[in-house]
Amino acid sequence: GWNEEPAEIVIGYQISDDKEAEMFELLIHGYMKKVGISYTLMRVATGKKNIISEIVKYSDRNQVDLICLSNESENSAFELVSSLEQRAITNDARIPVMLFNPDADKTKSMGLFTI
């Protein structure tokens, strides 16, 4: 059967400007509180060049079952996923990855992205 424990949601992000990071965190907090979902924020240091490797390391250490990423690739027949997304999908820890396409209309209304 399914694991009856609620899923733990970790939102990883990389924003160099502290003020922008604070605004992002407030936006996330407001939305997640509104929909009643508990979460953890993981701010990856901007000195880290590869946010995906940091997310995979964190996920591996914390026994994460699924990594979800927003597909930021342009609609192109030649580039269905970016190189970062490819690295996530083929991660050494073999953690499953789900990509989703942001909804442009909702993205604009939220200011950053779609949840």
QUIKANOR-V268741 format. One record per residue. N is the residue number from 0. OMEGA is omega in whole degrees, 0 to 359 (none if undefined). BURIAL is b if it has 24 or more other C-alpha atoms within 12 Angstrom, else e. Layout:
BEGIN
n/omega/burial
N/OMEGA/BURIAL
N/OMEGA/BURIAL
END
This chain:
BEGIN
n/omega/burial
0/180/e
1/174/e
2/183/e
3/179/e
4/178/e
5/179/e
6/173/e
7/181/e
8/176/e
9/180/b
10/179/b
11/178/b
12/181/b
13/179/b
14/185/e
15/184/e
16/182/e
17/180/e
18/177/e
19/179/e
20/179/e
21/179/e
22/178/e
23/181/b
24/177/b
25/178/e
26/179/e
27/182/b
28/180/e
29/181/e
30/183/e
31/176/e
32/180/e
33/182/e
34/175/e
35/180/e
36/176/e
37/187/e
38/173/e
39/175/e
40/178/b
41/178/e
42/180/b
43/181/b
44/182/e
45/175/e
46/177/e
47/185/e
48/185/e
49/181/e
50/181/b
51/180/b
52/178/b
53/178/b
54/179/b
55/178/b
56/179/b
57/182/b
58/179/b
59/179/e
60/186/e
61/176/e
62/178/e
63/182/e
64/185/e
65/174/b
66/177/b
67/180/b
68/173/b
69/179/b
70/183/b
71/180/b
72/175/e
73/177/e
74/183/e
75/178/e
76/184/e
77/181/e
78/180/e
79/175/e
80/180/b
81/178/e
82/177/e
83/179/b
84/177/b
85/178/e
86/178/b
87/183/b
88/182/b
89/184/e
90/182/e
91/180/e
92/178/b
93/177/e
94/179/b
95/181/e
96/175/b
97/175/e
98/173/e
99/180/e
100/178/e
101/176/e
102/186/e
103/181/e
104/180/e
105/179/e
106/180/e
107/183/e
108/179/e
109/179/e
110/182/e
111/188/b
112/179/b
113/173/e
114/none/b
END
